[in-house]
């Protein structure tokens, strides 16, 4: 009989509010310093270092050293996907100020989910792509159609290069704010990269929320028949 995976260790690492806050901050895909993560978790840098050491030992994050600076990031997209899934089934955080309310609204409108697009914009984009027949949904799985391969190639996405990546090509990723899937996997990451490259969105430093530019509004309308406010 195969052994049952022990999830208690990972669950224990995620159970601490400070560690959870730092992991959620790393969902934007950027490497961050211990000082930055301490600020996000509202703890001292010394306490943050202890928590980060546990997360590194637990293989949830990795550490990169560049000169005198130590940067931390999520180990891989699987960790990001697991955290997003947990957020989707967790009660919402309490909002105590107008600033927090504005940040929450911005995240729900459009944000990055590690390396792909999420929020209402990500959901609307996924629905448009499915509606146009570029992606087929079967048994809650995504499959790129022949028309989709042609469209994405014309859009500037290298399918041959994507297939070489050591990760799942495409999968539905449950959106925590909309409670419906957006596009994850290598294709979801490639879409975000291409949209960013085209200047359709503006990604602010230290924030997961993104803003659609005027160029992006035109691009989403012309390529995906999406009206973005």
Secondary structure, 3 states (H helix, E strand, C coil): CCCCCCCHHHHHHHCCHHHHHHHHHHHHCCCEEHHHHHHHHCCCHHHHHHHHHHHHHCCCEEEEEECCEEEEEECCHHHHHHHHHHHHCCCCCCCCCHHHHHHHHHHHHCEEECCEEEHHHHHHHHHHHHHCCCEEEECCEEEECHHHHHHHHHCCCCHHHHHCCCCCCCEEEECCCCCCEEEEHHHHHHHHHHHHHCCCEEECCCCCEEEECHHHHHHHHHHHCCCCC
